[in-house]
């Protein structure tokens, strides 16, 4: 084999956190995820990323919800934020950051049809 492992290092330039995930691993699992914080001395492992989210959260804010999800074999808490306003022009504009817009449209269509949301 020419390639035994392919690792992907990703993150958002606006935040100091980076994720390292295995895309291809001939000798092990590809369902592992490493989360690191960029500091002036280098990268530091974040052993509990959910703790960071909960410590920076303002519970008084409306339109936010916390949910648990799995990223590989690691459970992670995620925060979803929504800003909703009435539209004067028929169907309002739906946008998404960090989530596939087509998947969001499908989930909203199911909620409208089955859950009675408008």
N, C-alpha and C positions, 0 to 999 in steps of 0.2 A: 504494500500500500504506500501511496505517496503521502496521503493525509490520514492521520489517526484522530485528530481532534480539531474542530472548528469552534472557536469561542467568539461571542459577539459582546462587545462592550458598548453600552448605550446609555444615554442620559439626555437631559435637557440643559442647555447652556445657562438657563435662568436659575437653576437650582444646583446645589452642591452634591447631589446624590447621583450615583452611577450604578447600573446593573450589569452584571457579568453572567451571561447564560451560555450554556453549551448547546450548539446547534447540531453538531455531529460529534459523537464520541464512540469510537470503535471499542473501547475497553470499559465503558461505564454508562451511566444513565445520562440522558439529555433533559431530564425533568428537574434539574437542580438550578437554583438561582442564587447568586451572591449579590448582596447590596452593600455598597461602599459609600462613604462620605469623603469628599475631597477636602483636605485641610492643607494648611501651609507646609506641613511636614510630609505630606503624601496622602495616600489612601488609608482610611480606617474602616474596618468591617463594622457594619451595622447589624447587630445580632437580633434586634427586635424593632423592625421598621414601623410596626403598628404603634409602638409606644411614642415614637416621634410624632405621628399623625395625631394621636389623642392629646399629647401635651401641647400642641399648637392650635388646638381647636377651640373656637369660641362657641359655647353651647347656646348663646343667646341669638345667634344668627338664624334667620329663617331661610328655608330653601336648601338646607343641607341634610344629608343622611349618611350614616356609616353602615357599610355592609362588609361581610367577610367573603373573601374569594380565595381561590387556590392559585398560586403561581408555581407550577411544577409540583413539588411536594411540600411547599412552604405556604401555610395559611397567612394571609395578609389582610389587614383592614384597609378598605378604600373609602374615600369620601366622594360623594356625588353632590354636585351643586346644581341648582336649577334657578333660573330667573324667568319668570313667566309674566307676560303682560298681554292685555287684550290687543287684538289687531283690528285696525280700521279698514283693512284692504283684503278681506277674505281670509285665505289661509296665511298664517304667520310664517315667518322664517324660522327654520330650525337649524341650529348649528351645534357642533360638538368639538371639543378639544380633548385629544387623548383617547377618543372612542370612535370607532368606525361609524360614520354617519348613516350608511345603509342599514347597519344593524340597529342603530337607534331608531330609524324610521320604522323598521319592522316591529320593534318592541312597542313603540308608541301606537302603531296600527292595531296590535293585539290588545293593548290596554283600552283603546277607544272602542273596539268591537266587543270584547269580552268583559271588560271592567266598567264600561259605561263612562269612561273619561272623555272629555271633550276639550 
